[in-house]
Structure formats: C-alpha cells, structure tokens
Amino acid sequence: MTQPAHTQQLHRVLRIRDGMAVTVGIVIGAGILRTPGLIAGYLGDAWMILGVWVLGSVVAGLSTVVLSEMAAALPEAGGKYVYARHAWGPTMGFLAGWSELLVSRGFSGASKAVVIAEYIRILAGRGSVPVLAGCVVLAFFVLHTRGLKASTVFQNVTTALKILVILLIAAAGIWAGDMAGFTAGPMLTSTDSTIQGLALAYLSVSFACYGWEDAAKMAEEVKDPGRALPKILVGGALAVMILYLLMNISFLAALTPQEMAGSELVASDAIADVFGGTAGTVVVLASLLILVSSANVNFLGLPRVAYGLARNGLAFKAFARVDERGTPRNALYFIAAWIGLLALTGAFELLIQFMMMVAITVDTMVLLGYFRLRATRPELHRPFRVPLHPWLPGITIALYIAILAILVSTQPYLALGGGAMIAAITVAGWFVARKNRLDAEEARG
C-alpha cells in the first residue's frame, strides 16, 4: 500500500555522476551564453575579460573546497542553509535558506526562463518574452511533478549533450577564428570607471559560476554522501572552469570586444561570423538545449531547500510533505509560482545583479561558518577536510569580503536594495526562531 504523502522520505538514488551532472547542469547555462556581451561592454579589453573570468572561477573553486568539508560532515537536505543553521543558529539558517529560495536561486531560475524566452523569440521572430518565460516555467513544473528519477535522467542526458555542444562551439571558434579579440585595441566601455566596470563584470561572472554547491542540497538523496559530495562539488567546479575559459577564448578568437558588447547571444554571433548565418541559427538551437539543462536544476534543488527549512520549523510544514514519487510537491508548487512571477518581469540584467549582491553577502556568512563549526563542533565526523587549514579557507573568505566591499562602494543602490532584502529576511527569521523556541519550551512544560 502506498504510504501517506507526509510519511514519505527522500530517496537515495543519486550517484557521483548524477551529482556532477547537476553541478555542471545548473552552472553552465544563461551565464556563459548571455553575460559575455554585458561583460565586453563593461570592460572592453580581451585580457581583462579573460582575467575576470579566471578570478570568478578561482573564487568559486576555492569556495567549493571549503563548502565540501561542511557538506561531507553535514549531509542533510538543504545545502548552505544547513551549514548556516548548524554554525550560527536558526535565524541565520532562515536567512541562508529563504534568501536562496526568494533571491539567489529564485532570481536565477527566472533569469534563465527569460533568456530561454529571448532565444525562442529569436528563432520565431516574434513573441512576448514575459509570456514565453511564463510558459517555460510551467513546462518545468510539469516535468518535475513526475518525480526525481525522471528529472534526473533528463538532467544527465541534457548535460551530456550540453558539454558536447560547448566543446564543439569552443573548438569551432578557436580553429576558424583569427584571434580578432586579442589583436584589437581597448574600446570605450559603458561604465564610468575601470573599477565600476570590473565590479559589474564580476557580478555577471559570479552569476555564471553560481550553483557550484547545488548538488549539496540533495545530500539525503546521494549514495554515500560523505565520500561522494566532495568529489561531486570539486569535480564539477573544475569542469565548469575549464569549459568557461575555452568558451571565452573561442568568442575572442572570432570577435572583438566591441562586436561582443551588447549581444544577447555571443556564441551565435561568433559562429555566424566564421561559418555564416545558418550556423549561427544552429547555435541558437544548441544554446536553448544548454539553457534547458541549466534551468532544470533550479527546479531540482530549490524544493529540497524548502523541504529542509520546513523540516526544521523554518518554513511552512506543508513544504516537508513528500509524495510517493519522492518529490516535495508543495514546495515545488511554491517554487514554480515564485520563479514564474519573477520571470514575468523579463528583466535579465537587473535580476542577476540584485541576485548576486544578496548571494555574495549571504555566502560570506555561510563560509565563515566553516571556522565556527571547526571551533564549536570538533566532534563532527569529517570525511573530507580542507587542505592547508586555516590559510586556504582564510584566503577564500578574505576574497569574498574584499569583493563585497568593492561591490558596495561602486553599486550603492544595489547594495541598499540587497541590504533591505537581507534585513527583512533576518528579522522574519528572528521571529520564527523565537516562536519555535517558545513553542518548544511550552511543550516541555
């Protein structure tokens, strides 16, 4: 007999290759396809463009190593929310979880739906981006009601095809291009200063790299998580770094920064410039495949964050209900509705800039939890330990703080909006944590 929905548990069905498919799947998508045109406009120089991509990849890689220790020691559903709660308590856990639901991953899913809609419009020659984006969200919602197994198979297939497509695009640009981007002189940029341009470019690159830890959200569905999670997280980050650098070298081999600036799909422009318009259209189709694979993981990971929050009294109890197919269905309803609402704005650049201002701030708090857990929870079994402790994690956190200081000083209005969002979530978290504490004291009599 089928168990009632509320007694179902998450199923351990994910292997290392499934987790790496999730990591590569969510990271490589709208960022590498949609942001190169923005970044070229901000910086205007080929070597600065490559430099900011290297910086973003290095910061993401270092973060992944630090996070891997916490993920292996605390293999619970929810990802960064779990580590913040264990390190800093329920209020910070609430902040990490709900900022991810409402901003970091919610805005990310919406921005991907917007870009998918833009590319559908390019192919069709007509259509409203907000309406098409809403339809994209609805399609993903229907897929994920079929359960984790169906969505994981879909993810593995589309990720394999995605990697093949990216390698083909990179090889074509490097082989046939004349290295135009590296021989052209610097262009005038869309920003008032180099520092401001670097700050805006870094926000775009960090968006493109974001999601390196998403497989950790499904820790309770990974087989042997203590051994598998570090391999999934570090291996996925390295794969993404290599693919991103190849893609950017390919773009700059075919186009100058001036030709890249403002383009909605640099990959298509680069291939069309070398091989003609028909090849460019093929790249648009291939880019849609890449985006679909990436957006799929938002719908895989976010319901698990909501599930983890609810199970610990930090979200609606209904989010903790799992159906007979292993899907936190009520959480999926909420996530799909929120992403759909954001997608209706159709505002890609604003979505990613606001998202990353909040995400980098919250991630700094989560990463600081590494030292907190080392100090307060020495008894935790740590199947993976960060090498070069405390220097490597210290350098990682110092980079985050320095980047955050530059972003706040150069983008004060974004910082103000992001700060207001973080403050509102923190206050709500304090009230929820207080209520839970009083309820627990009352229950004990």
C-alpha positions as CSV (number, residue, x, y, z in Angstrom):
1,M,0.0,0.0,0.0
2,T,1.2,3.5,-0.8
3,Q,2.2,5.4,2.3
4,P,0.6,8.8,3.0
5,A,2.5,11.7,1.5
6,H,3.6,13.1,4.8
7,T,5.4,9.9,5.8
8,Q,7.4,9.5,2.6
9,Q,11.2,10.1,2.8
10,L,13.7,11.4,0.2
11,H,15.2,8.5,-1.8
12,R,19.0,7.9,-2.0
13,V,19.3,7.4,-5.8
14,L,21.9,9.9,-6.9
15,R,25.4,8.7,-7.8
16,I,28.6,10.8,-8.3
17,R,28.0,11.1,-12.0
18,D,24.4,12.3,-11.3
19,G,25.7,14.9,-8.8
20,M,28.3,16.2,-11.3
21,A,25.6,16.4,-13.9
22,V,23.6,18.5,-11.5
23,T,26.6,20.8,-10.8
24,V,27.6,21.2,-14.5
25,G,23.9,21.4,-15.4
26,I,23.0,24.3,-13.2
27,V,26.2,26.3,-13.5
28,I,26.6,26.3,-17.3
29,G,23.7,28.0,-18.9
30,A,22.4,31.5,-19.0
31,G,25.6,32.9,-17.6
32,I,28.1,31.8,-20.3
33,L,25.6,32.4,-23.0
34,R,24.0,35.8,-22.0
35,T,26.6,37.6,-20.0
36,P,29.7,37.8,-22.3
37,G,28.0,40.6,-24.2
38,L,27.4,42.5,-21.0
39,I,31.0,41.9,-19.7
40,A,32.5,43.0,-23.0
41,G,30.5,46.2,-22.7
42,Y,31.7,46.8,-19.1
43,L,35.5,46.1,-19.7
44,G,36.3,46.5,-23.5
45,D,39.6,44.6,-23.4
46,A,40.2,40.9,-24.2
47,W,42.7,40.3,-21.4
48,M,40.6,42.0,-18.8
49,I,37.6,39.9,-19.9
50,L,39.6,36.7,-19.5
51,G,41.0,37.9,-16.2
52,V,37.7,38.5,-14.6
53,W,36.5,35.0,-15.7
54,V,39.6,33.5,-14.2
55,L,39.0,35.4,-10.9
56,G,35.4,34.3,-10.8
57,S,36.3,30.7,-11.4
58,V,39.1,30.7,-8.8
59,V,36.8,32.2,-6.2
60,A,34.1,29.6,-7.0
61,G,36.7,26.8,-6.9
62,L,38.1,27.8,-3.5
63,S,34.5,28.2,-2.1
64,T,33.7,24.7,-3.3
65,V,36.7,23.2,-1.4
66,V,35.6,25.0,1.8
67,L,32.0,24.0,1.4
68,S,32.9,20.4,0.6
69,E,34.1,19.8,4.2
70,M,30.8,21.1,5.6
71,A,28.7,19.2,3.0
72,A,30.5,15.9,3.9
73,A,30.2,16.4,7.6
74,L,26.5,17.5,7.5
75,P,24.9,15.6,4.6
76,E,21.4,16.9,5.1
77,A,18.9,18.2,2.5
78,G,19.1,21.9,2.0
79,G,22.7,22.8,1.2
80,K,24.1,26.1,2.6
81,Y,21.0,26.6,4.8
82,V,22.1,23.5,6.8
83,Y,25.6,24.8,7.4
84,A,24.4,28.2,8.4
85,R,21.9,26.8,10.9
86,H,24.5,24.4,12.5
87,A,27.1,27.2,12.7
88,W,25.1,30.2,13.6
89,G,21.7,29.1,14.8
90,P,18.2,29.1,13.3
91,T,18.0,32.8,12.5
92,M,21.0,32.7,10.2
93,G,19.8,29.3,8.9
94,F,16.5,31.0,8.0
95,L,18.4,33.8,6.2
96,A,20.5,31.4,4.2
97,G,17.6,29.2,3.2
98,W,15.0,31.9,2.4
99,S,17.5,34.2,0.7
100,E,18.2,31.3,-1.6
101,L,14.6,30.5,-2.2
102,L,13.4,34.1,-2.8
103,V,16.6,35.6,-4.3
104,S,19.6,33.6,-5.2
105,R,18.1,30.6,-6.9
106,G,14.6,32.1,-7.4
107,F,16.0,35.0,-9.4
108,S,18.4,32.6,-11.1
109,G,15.6,30.4,-12.3
110,A,13.6,33.4,-13.5
111,S,16.6,34.9,-15.4
112,K,17.1,31.5,-17.2
113,A,13.5,31.4,-18.2
114,V,13.8,34.9,-19.5
115,V,16.9,34.0,-21.6
116,I,15.1,30.9,-22.9
117,A,12.2,33.1,-23.9
118,E,14.6,35.6,-25.7
119,Y,16.1,32.8,-27.8
120,I,12.7,31.3,-28.6
121,R,11.8,34.8,-29.8
122,I,15.0,35.0,-31.9
123,L,14.1,31.7,-33.7
124,A,10.4,32.5,-34.1
125,G,10.9,36.2,-35.0
126,R,8.1,37.2,-32.7
127,G,6.6,36.7,-29.3
128,S,6.4,38.4,-25.8
129,V,9.4,37.5,-23.7
130,P,7.4,37.6,-20.4
131,V,4.7,35.4,-21.7
132,L,7.1,32.9,-23.2
133,A,9.1,32.9,-19.9
134,G,5.9,32.0,-18.0
135,C,5.3,29.1,-20.3
136,V,8.8,27.8,-19.8
137,V,8.3,27.8,-16.1
138,L,5.1,25.9,-16.4
139,A,6.8,23.2,-18.6
140,F,9.5,22.6,-16.0
141,F,6.9,22.4,-13.2
142,V,5.0,19.7,-15.1
143,L,8.3,17.7,-15.7
144,H,9.2,17.8,-12.0
145,T,5.8,16.5,-10.9
146,R,6.9,13.2,-12.5
147,G,9.5,12.6,-9.7
148,L,13.2,12.8,-9.1
149,K,14.1,9.8,-11.3
150,A,12.5,11.3,-14.4
151,S,14.1,14.7,-13.8
152,T,17.5,13.2,-13.1
153,V,17.5,11.1,-16.3
154,F,16.5,14.3,-18.2
155,Q,19.4,16.1,-16.4
156,N,22.0,13.5,-17.2
157,V,21.1,13.4,-20.9
158,T,20.8,17.1,-21.4
159,T,24.1,17.8,-19.5
160,A,26.0,15.3,-21.7
161,L,24.6,16.9,-24.8
162,K,25.4,20.4,-23.3
163,I,29.1,19.5,-22.8
164,L,29.4,18.2,-26.3
165,V,27.8,21.3,-27.8
166,I,30.0,23.6,-25.7
167,L,33.2,21.8,-26.8
168,L,32.1,22.0,-30.5
169,I,31.4,25.7,-30.2
170,A,34.7,26.3,-28.5
171,A,36.6,24.2,-31.0
172,A,35.0,25.9,-34.0
173,G,35.7,29.4,-32.8
174,I,39.3,28.7,-31.8
175,W,40.0,26.7,-35.0
176,A,38.4,29.1,-37.5
177,G,38.8,32.4,-35.8
178,D,41.6,34.9,-36.4
179,M,42.1,35.9,-32.8
180,A,40.4,39.3,-33.5
181,G,39.6,40.0,-29.9
182,F,43.3,39.7,-28.8
183,T,44.6,42.0,-31.6
184,A,42.0,44.7,-31.3
185,G,42.8,47.7,-29.1
186,P,40.7,48.5,-26.0
187,M,37.2,50.0,-26.7
188,L,35.2,52.6,-24.9
189,T,33.1,51.0,-22.2
190,S,29.6,51.5,-20.9
191,T,30.9,52.4,-17.4
192,D,32.4,55.5,-15.8
193,S,35.5,53.8,-14.4
194,T,37.6,50.7,-14.6
195,I,36.7,49.7,-11.0
196,Q,33.0,50.1,-11.7
197,G,33.3,48.1,-14.9
198,L,35.2,45.3,-13.0
199,A,32.5,45.3,-10.3
200,L,29.7,44.9,-12.8
201,A,31.6,42.3,-14.8
202,Y,32.3,40.3,-11.6
203,L,28.6,40.3,-10.8
204,S,27.9,38.8,-14.2
205,V,30.8,36.2,-13.9
206,S,29.7,35.3,-10.4
207,F,26.2,34.7,-11.7
208,A,27.7,32.5,-14.4
209,C,29.6,30.5,-11.8
210,Y,26.8,30.3,-9.3
211,G,25.3,27.0,-8.4
212,W,28.6,25.2,-7.7
213,E,27.1,23.9,-4.5
214,D,23.6,22.9,-5.7
215,A,24.3,19.1,-5.6
216,A,24.7,19.5,-1.8
217,K,21.1,20.4,-1.5
218,M,20.2,16.9,-2.4
219,A,22.6,15.3,0.1
220,E,20.0,13.0,1.5
221,E,19.4,11.6,-2.0
222,V,23.1,11.0,-2.7
223,K,24.5,7.5,-2.2
224,D,27.4,7.5,0.4
225,P,27.4,11.3,0.7
226,G,30.5,11.6,2.9
227,R,32.6,10.2,0.1
228,A,30.6,11.4,-2.9
229,L,29.8,15.0,-2.2
230,P,33.4,16.4,-2.2
231,K,34.1,14.6,-5.5
232,I,30.9,16.0,-6.9
233,L,31.5,19.6,-5.8
234,V,35.2,19.9,-6.6
235,G,35.0,17.8,-9.8
236,G,32.0,19.9,-11.1
237,A,33.7,23.2,-10.3
238,L,36.9,22.2,-12.2
239,A,34.9,21.0,-15.2
240,V,33.0,24.3,-15.3
241,M,36.2,26.4,-15.0
242,I,37.8,24.6,-18.0
243,L,34.7,24.9,-20.2
244,Y,34.2,28.6,-19.4
245,L,37.8,29.5,-20.3
246,L,37.5,27.6,-23.6
247,M,34.3,29.3,-24.5
248,N,35.7,32.8,-23.8
249,I,38.8,32.1,-25.8
250,S,36.6,30.9,-28.6
251,F,34.5,34.1,-28.5
252,L,37.5,36.4,-28.5
253,A,39.1,34.3,-31.3
254,A,36.2,35.2,-33.6
255,L,35.0,38.7,-32.4
256,T,36.4,41.9,-30.9
257,P,35.1,43.1,-27.6
258,Q,33.3,45.9,-29.5
259,E,31.5,43.3,-31.6
260,M,30.6,41.3,-28.5
261,A,29.3,44.2,-26.5
262,G,25.5,44.2,-26.0
263,S,25.0,40.9,-27.8
264,E,22.2,38.7,-26.4
265,L,24.0,35.6,-27.7
266,V,27.7,36.0,-28.4
267,A,28.1,32.3,-29.2
268,S,25.7,32.6,-32.2
269,D,27.4,35.8,-33.4
270,A,30.9,34.2,-33.1
271,I,29.9,31.1,-35.1
272,A,27.9,33.1,-37.6
273,D,30.8,35.4,-38.2
274,V,33.0,32.5,-39.0
275,F,30.7,30.0,-40.7
276,G,27.6,32.0,-41.8
277,G,24.1,32.7,-40.7
278,T,22.8,29.2,-40.9
279,A,25.5,28.0,-38.4
280,G,24.5,30.8,-36.1
281,T,20.9,29.6,-36.1
282,V,22.1,26.1,-35.2
283,V,24.0,27.6,-32.3
284,V,20.8,29.3,-31.1
285,L,19.1,25.9,-31.0
286,A,22.1,24.4,-29.2
287,S,22.0,27.2,-26.7
288,L,18.4,26.5,-25.9
289,L,19.4,22.9,-25.1
290,I,22.1,24.3,-22.7
291,L,19.7,26.6,-21.0
292,V,17.0,24.0,-20.6
293,S,19.5,21.7,-18.8
294,S,20.6,24.5,-16.5
295,A,17.1,25.8,-15.6
296,N,16.1,22.2,-14.9
297,V,18.4,22.1,-11.8
298,N,16.7,25.1,-10.2
299,F,13.5,23.0,-10.1
300,L,15.5,20.0,-8.8
301,G,17.4,21.8,-6.0
302,L,15.0,24.5,-4.6
303,P,12.2,22.3,-3.5
304,R,14.8,20.4,-1.4
305,V,15.8,23.7,0.3
306,A,12.2,24.4,1.2
307,Y,11.9,20.8,2.4
308,G,14.9,21.2,4.7
309,L,13.6,24.5,6.1
310,A,10.2,23.1,6.8
311,R,11.5,20.0,8.5
312,N,13.4,22.3,11.0
313,G,10.4,24.6,11.6
314,L,11.7,27.4,9.5
315,A,9.1,27.2,6.7
316,F,5.5,26.1,6.2
317,K,5.0,22.5,7.4
318,A,3.4,21.7,4.1
319,F,6.8,22.0,2.4
320,A,8.0,19.0,4.2
321,R,5.5,16.7,2.6
322,V,6.9,14.3,0.1
323,D,4.7,12.4,-2.4
324,E,5.0,8.8,-3.4
325,R,7.5,9.7,-6.2
326,G,9.9,11.3,-3.8
327,T,9.1,14.9,-4.7
328,P,8.4,17.7,-2.1
329,R,5.4,18.6,-4.1
330,N,4.0,21.5,-2.1
331,A,7.5,23.1,-2.1
332,L,7.6,22.6,-5.9
333,Y,4.3,24.4,-6.2
334,F,5.7,27.4,-4.3
335,I,9.0,27.5,-6.2
336,A,7.3,27.3,-9.6
337,A,4.9,30.1,-8.7
338,W,7.7,32.4,-7.4
339,I,10.0,31.8,-10.4
340,G,7.1,32.3,-12.7
341,L,6.2,35.6,-11.1
342,L,9.8,36.9,-11.4
343,A,10.1,35.7,-14.9
344,L,7.2,37.8,-16.0
345,T,9.4,40.9,-15.4
346,G,11.6,39.9,-18.4
347,A,14.5,42.0,-16.8
348,F,17.6,39.8,-17.1
349,E,20.4,42.2,-16.2
350,L,18.6,43.6,-13.1
351,L,17.6,40.1,-11.9
352,I,21.2,38.8,-12.0
353,Q,22.8,42.0,-10.4
354,F,20.3,42.1,-7.5
355,M,20.6,38.3,-7.1
356,M,24.4,38.3,-6.8
357,M,24.6,41.3,-4.4
358,V,22.4,39.3,-2.0
359,A,24.1,35.9,-2.7
360,I,27.7,37.1,-2.2
361,T,26.7,38.7,1.1
362,V,24.9,35.6,2.4
363,D,27.6,33.3,1.1
364,T,30.2,35.2,3.1
365,M,28.3,34.5,6.2
366,V,27.9,30.8,5.3
367,L,31.6,30.4,4.5
368,L,32.5,32.0,7.8
369,G,30.5,29.1,9.4
370,Y,33.4,26.8,8.4
371,F,35.6,28.3,11.2
372,R,32.6,28.4,13.6
373,L,31.9,24.7,13.0
374,R,35.6,23.8,13.5
375,A,35.6,25.6,16.8
376,T,32.2,24.6,18.2
377,R,31.7,21.1,16.6
378,P,35.1,19.4,16.7
379,E,33.4,16.1,17.3
380,L,31.8,16.1,13.8
381,H,32.9,13.3,11.6
382,R,34.6,15.0,8.6
383,P,35.2,12.5,5.8
384,F,36.8,15.4,3.8
385,R,39.0,18.1,5.4
386,V,40.0,21.3,3.7
387,P,43.8,21.2,2.8
388,L,46.1,24.0,4.1
389,H,43.8,24.9,7.0
390,P,43.5,27.7,8.1
391,W,45.2,29.5,5.2
392,L,43.2,28.3,2.3
393,P,39.7,29.0,3.9
394,G,41.0,32.2,5.3
395,I,42.2,33.5,1.9
396,T,38.8,32.4,0.4
397,I,36.8,34.4,2.9
398,A,39.2,37.4,2.6
399,L,38.5,37.4,-1.2
400,Y,34.8,37.4,-0.5
401,I,35.0,40.3,1.9
402,A,37.2,42.3,-0.5
403,I,34.9,41.7,-3.4
404,L,31.8,42.6,-1.3
405,A,33.5,45.9,-0.2
406,I,34.2,46.8,-3.9
407,L,30.6,46.0,-4.9
408,V,29.0,48.0,-2.1
409,S,31.2,51.0,-2.8
410,T,30.6,51.0,-6.6
411,Q,26.9,49.9,-6.6
412,P,25.3,51.7,-3.7
413,Y,21.7,51.4,-4.9
414,L,22.0,47.7,-5.5
415,A,23.7,47.3,-2.1
416,L,20.9,49.3,-0.5
417,G,18.2,47.1,-2.1
418,G,20.1,43.9,-1.3
419,G,20.7,45.0,2.3
420,A,17.0,45.8,2.8
421,M,16.1,42.3,1.5
422,I,18.6,40.6,3.8
423,A,17.4,42.7,6.8
424,A,13.8,41.8,6.2
425,I,14.5,38.1,5.9
426,T,16.7,38.2,9.0
427,V,14.0,39.9,11.1
428,A,11.5,37.4,9.9
429,G,13.9,34.6,10.8
430,W,14.3,36.0,14.3
431,F,10.6,36.0,14.9
432,V,10.2,32.4,13.6
433,A,13.1,31.2,15.6
434,R,11.7,32.9,18.7
435,K,8.3,31.4,18.2
436,N,9.8,27.9,17.7
437,R,11.8,28.3,20.9
438,L,8.8,29.4,22.9
439,D,6.7,26.5,21.5
440,A,9.4,24.0,22.4
441,E,9.6,25.4,26.0
442,E,5.8,25.2,26.3
443,A,5.8,21.6,25.1
444,R,8.4,20.7,27.7
445,G,6.1,22.2,30.4
